[in-house]
């Protein structure tokens, strides 16, 4: 599944850095990552080389499916956000030249459509 926004959203080093920081600091994510690695090490010790190769092929296919599903859910969320903003009469993107200075707060109602 390929979307035209993938390079902006998923190959973006700023977003990747934010995700990495969250993954490194969230206790639940850290615990899940540690448990995953423990289970993977156990599995590696139980499987023959041929079985391990088969498992890796399964995991790659599962990861592809999961990533596609997550992308679809994310884009559906963007669509819902856009519909909600449209219904509220709020622009999802500011008019050209109306960007506030970095660090400043936009004026209330500055992005409401007339």
NORJO-V967563 format. One record per backbone hydrogen bond with DSSP energy under -0.5 kcal/mol. NH is the residue of the N-H (numbers start at 1). CO is the residue of the C=O. Records with the same first field share a line. If there is no record, write none. Layout:
NH = CO + CO
This chain:
6 = 3
9 = 5
10 = 6
11 = 6
13 = 11
16 = 12
17 = 13
18 = 14
19 = 15
20 = 16
21 = 17
22 = 18
23 = 19
24 = 20
25 = 21 + 22
26 = 22
27 = 25
30 = 26
31 = 27
32 = 28
33 = 29
34 = 30
35 = 31
36 = 32
37 = 33
38 = 34
39 = 35
40 = 36
41 = 37
42 = 38
43 = 39
44 = 40
45 = 41
46 = 42 + 43
47 = 43
52 = 48
53 = 49
54 = 50
55 = 51
56 = 52
57 = 53
58 = 54
59 = 55
60 = 56
61 = 57
62 = 58
63 = 59
64 = 60
65 = 61
66 = 62
67 = 63
68 = 64
69 = 65
70 = 66
71 = 67
72 = 68
73 = 69
74 = 70
75 = 71
76 = 72
77 = 73
78 = 74
79 = 75
80 = 76
81 = 77
82 = 78
83 = 79
84 = 80
85 = 81
86 = 82
87 = 83
88 = 84
89 = 85 + 86
90 = 85
91 = 111
98 = 95
104 = 101
110 = 107
112 = 109
113 = 89
